[in-house]
């Protein structure tokens, strides 16, 4: 079966990994670093959001496919609401050391693909953030902060405002059946907001997808310490469709949405079940985890060191290729970005898009995304469709500009679900 191949995992892939010019986003700068996760300790599917002063921790973990270990360090950097670096010295938002070493990695076992697994938790006894806001966790080599390995976003929040929000149907009749509208009211009785149009910044995310973050919301009505946004157009999202998914936690036999599992020359090979485009289909309710992914091998009790890499073949049958656009497999495992190693190729003889890519064992949500030529944001609905009934998670983030410290603080977080909070 002919298909596009991502090749063996240890091959050089520097053509699509840029030099270590920092991106204030979730990004991997090293082609041999794979399966990066950042989540609350004890809950792999959680959003990387901490409450200021709490005892909760985030765990960062990732694999390195090199045959030898590296000396890696990490640091934290405070950012403004728009993910530009804030004008603060590290001593103003970090207690403890400004950088710290990542502990020596552990080595994989009983896997076709050998790797070293690194992990670190923050905050910890060596380093703790003292201000709320946006943060970038930077991992770098040999004590050189410019020799970057990866960057990850996380948030530190303090609940100083009350957010009342719900997911409703759009007032625009044209999209009423395919869109979700976030309606919200913010009460700030505990803090002074001199100018709510400029001092407060509101950001809304769908399924923690930063590539489609919505900002620029302005209150329509102001009543004492209450800001009423009343169906802000910036917070209207296409609802999309439930995510496709597949289960590779057990490689002994095919499971959910996996057609076959075979032994390949280098890695195990998994062929996903053939699923057509869903843009003209009626809504079908099917469980998903809203774009996230879970690393797991059922036979090693969830230990990430025993979860192997598998060559996964995606297939999307279509009558013809999508005009003037590329097609990608996309989800939380790609940070909702179109990555070249997950770009699908049109196979004219089979009349389908195909992709063969190495992924670590586990459970994955994904969609087929379209990236029009010249566009910088993928379209998740052209091939998947959009339905108001789709279940999505949303989070509302409220930032307050602190003019004394010249930074944005995160003073409110509200989690929503389109079914529970409608």
N, C-alpha and C positions, 0 to 999 in steps of 0.2 A: 504494500500500500504506500503510495507516494504521499509525502507530506513535508511541510517545513519542519526542520529540526533545529532545536536550540543547541544541539551538540552535547558532548560530555561536559559535565559541570565544571571541570577544572580547565577547560579551554580558555584561551585569552579572549576576553570580551571587551577590550578597552575601547572599541569603536563606539560604544554607546554609554560608556561611563566617563563623565567629564573630569577634568583635573579638579584638584581639591580647592575650588573656589566655593566658599560656603554658600549653601542655600538655606534660608531660614524656613525649612520645610522638612518633611520626612523624605530623606534621600540617602542612598547608598553610593559611596564614592569608590568602592573597591569591588571589582567584578567577582571576586572569590568569596565575598561575604554574602550569605543567603539567610532567608527566613528570619527576618528581624521582627521582634515582637516587643511591645511595651504596654503593660497592663497592670492593674492593681493586683498585688500579691494575693493569691488564692482564687482569682477569677480571671481566667485567660481571655474571656470575651468582653471584659469591662473597658470602658473608655479611660484614657490616661488623664484623669482629673482627680486632684487631691484637694482636700479642705485644709486651709492654712491652720497649722497648729495641731492637726490630728495625728494619730499614731499610724495612719495608713501609709503604705509604701508602694512604690511602683517597681516592677521588675523589668529590666531590659535584658533580653537574651537574643543571641544570634549565633550562626555557625560560620566557621572559617574553613574553607576547603583546602588550605595549604597543608603540606605534609609536616610543617614545623609551626611552633607557636610564635606569637608576636608579643611584644611588650606594649600593652595598650593602656591608655589613661582616658579619663573623662572629666568634663566640667559642665557647668550650667551657665546659660546666658539668658538674661531677662530681655523680653521683647515687648514692644507696644502692641496695641490691639490689631494693627495691620501687619504684624510679624516683621517689622523693622526693628533693629536693635535699639533698646532704650538707652537714654543718656545717663546711665548709672555705672558707677564703679562696682566691681564684684563685691567689695566689702559692704556695699549698701543693701545687698539682697542675699548674701550668703553668710552663714555662720559656720566657722570651721575652715578647713582648707579650701582653696579655690580650685585645685585639681586633685585627683586621686587616681591611684593605679587600679585597674580591673584585675581581680584575682586570676591566678593561673587557670587556664581552661581545663575542662575534662574532655576526654577523647571518646568518640563513638564506639559502640561495640555491636558485633553481629550485623553489620551493615555492608552493603556492596560499596557505597560511597563513604569513604572515611572522612571525618571532619573533627575539628575541635570546637567545642561549645563553650561560649563565654556568657557570663551573666553578672549583673550587678543590680543592687537595689538602691533606690533613692526615695526620700531622704535617708541618711544613715548617720552613724556616730561621727563620721569624718566631715560630712557636708549636709547642710540643711538650708533650704530657701526660707527667707524671712518676710518676703513681700508676696502679695498675690499678683497674678497676671499670667502672661504667656511666657513659657520657657522653652528653650532649645537645649536638649541634652546632646552634647558633642562627644564623640569617641575619636581619638587620634592616636598616632603611633609615636613611640620613643620620646615622649614629652614635648613634641612639636605640634602645637595647636593648628598649624596650617597644613599638616599632613593628615587630613581627615579620612576617617573610615566610614562614619555614618553620622547622621543627625536625626533626631526624633523630636517631635513636638510633644509637650505636655502642659497642663494647666494647673495652677494653684489658685483656689477660689476662697473668698470669704463672703458669707451670705449677709450682706448689709442692705439689700433691697429685697422687696417681696415681688415676685413675678407671677402674675396670673396669666396663663396662656392655655389655648386650646387649638385643636386642629379642626378646621371647618371646610365646607365647600366654598369654592370661589364664587364671588359675585359676578364674575365674567361668564356669561352663559356659554360662550364658545368653548371654554375649558372646564366647565363645571363637572363633567364626568371623568376627567383625566387628571385633575390637579388637586393639591392640598394647599390650603391657606392657613397660615399661622396668625391667629388673632391674639394680641397681648396687651396687658396693662401692667405698668411698673409703678410701685409705690415706694417712695424713698424717704419715709418719715425719719429715719435714723441718720441721714446724711444731708448735707447742703449741696444742692445742685444749682449753681448760679445761672447757667445757661444750658437747659436740657437739650437744645439743638446741636450744641458743639461739645459740651463737657461729657455727655453720655454717648457711648457707642454701643450699638446692639448688633450682635452677629447671630445668625441662625444657621445650623448645620442639619443636613439630612443624612442619617446613618453615619455620622462622623466623617463625612466626605468633604475634606477641606478644599478640594478642587472646585467645588460648587458652593462655597461659603457665601452667604448673603449678608450684606452690610448696607449702611446708608439709610437705615430706618429712622424716620422722624416722627415724633408724636403729632397726632392730629388735634388732640384736645389736651389742655393742661388745667387741672383742677387742684389747687393747693399743692400737696405733695404727690399727686397722682398724675401719671402720664398715660394717656389713652392713645394707642397706635391705630386701632380700628381698621383691621384688614390691610396692613401695609403691603403695597404691591411688591416690594422687594422680598417679602417673605412668602411669596407664592411659588410652590414647587410643582413640577410635573411629578405625579405620584409614582410613575414607573410601574414595574411589575414585580412580583415576587422573584427573588433570586433563584437561578438555577443552582444546583449543588451536586456534589458527588462525595462518596465516602471511601477513603483509602486507609482506614484504620486497621483493616485486616486484609492482608495480601494473599491469603490462602484461596480465596474464591471471590468472584465479583459480588458487590453489594449494591447500594443505592446508586442508580444511574451509571454504573460501570458495566460495560458490555463484556470485557474479557481482561484477564490478568495473565501475563506470560513472562517467562524469564528471558531477558535480552542479553546481548553480549557484554554489557557493562552494568546496566541497572534493570530492575523489573520494569515491565512495560504494561501500562494500563490504557485501554481503549475505552473512552467514554461512550455511553449510549448516544445514538443519533437523535438529536432534538432539533426540530425545525424552528425557523423564526416565528415569533409570537405576536407580531405587530397587527395581524388581522384577526386574531382569535379573541374569544370572549374571556373574561377573567376566570381564572381557576385558582382557588385557594389552596396553597401548598405551603407547609411549614418551611421556614428558613431562619437564618440567624442574621439577617439584615446586612449581608455583605461581609461578615467577619469570617475568620478561619480559625481552626483549632488543630494544633499539632498533637498527634496521638498515634501510638502503636498499642493496640489493645493487649498485646502479649508481653509488654514490659511495664505494665501499670502506669502508662502515661509518661514514662521517662523520656525526655526529648533526645537523650543520647542513643536510645534504641530505635528511634523512628528513622527509617531509611528514606533515601530519595528515590523517586519513581519517575520514569518518563511517561508523562500523561499526554495522550492524543485527544485534542478537541476537534470536533467536526460540526460544521453548520451548513446544511444543504440549502441552496438557493437556486432559483431559476437563472440568475445572472449576477455578476459581481456588482457591488454597490458602486455607483458612478461617482467619480471625483472624490473618493474617500478611502480610508483604510479601516480595517476591522481588527479589533483587539479583544482578547480575553481580559476581563478587568474585574477587580473586587478589592476587598481589604488586603489581600495578599500582594496587590500591586500598589497599595496606598491610593487606590482609585485613580491612578495615572496610567496613561497609555505608554507602556514600556516596549521598546523595540524587540526585546527577546520574547515578548508575548503578542507580537503582531502576526495575524493569520495570513496565510497565502491562499490565493484563489487557484483551485485545481480544476481546469476546464474539462478534463476528461471525466472527473467524478461529479462535476457541477456542485462543488461545495468549497467552503473555506476550511482549511485545516491548519493545525498547529501541533507540534510536538515539543513539550517543554518539561524540564525536570522540576518536580515539586516534592516537598517533604510529606511524608505520610500524615494523614489527618482527615478532617472534614472541611470542605471548602464551599463557600458561596461564590458565585461569579455571574456575570452577564456578558453578552457580546455587545461591545460598544463600537460606535462609528465615530471616526475622527475625520471630518471633512478637510480637504486640502487647504492649508493655510490657517486652520483653526487651532486654538490652543486649549480648548476644552472639549472633552468627549461628549457625544450624544448617547444617552443610555436608553432611549425610547424608540429610535428608528427601527431597530430589529426586535426589540422586546415588548413594545407597546406600553400603554399607560392607562391605569384604571384607578378611579377614586377609591375603590375597595382595597387597594394594596395596603398592607400593613408596613409602616415605616416608623423608625425612631427619629426624634428630633431633639435638639438641645438648643436652648436660648442662652446666650452669653451676654452679660451686661458689664461694660467697662466704664470706669470713671477716671477722668484725667486728673492726676495729682500734679498741680502746677508747682508746688513746693519742691517735689522730687523729680519733676519733669518725666513722668512715666504714666502709663495706663495701668490701673489696678482692676482686677476682675472681682466685682462686688456682688455678682449674682449669677447663679446657674439654675436653669430649670430644664428637667428632662420631660419629654412628652412622647406619647405613643399615639399613632393615628386612630387606634381603636379604643384604647382606654381613656383618652383625653379628647374625644370628639364632642 
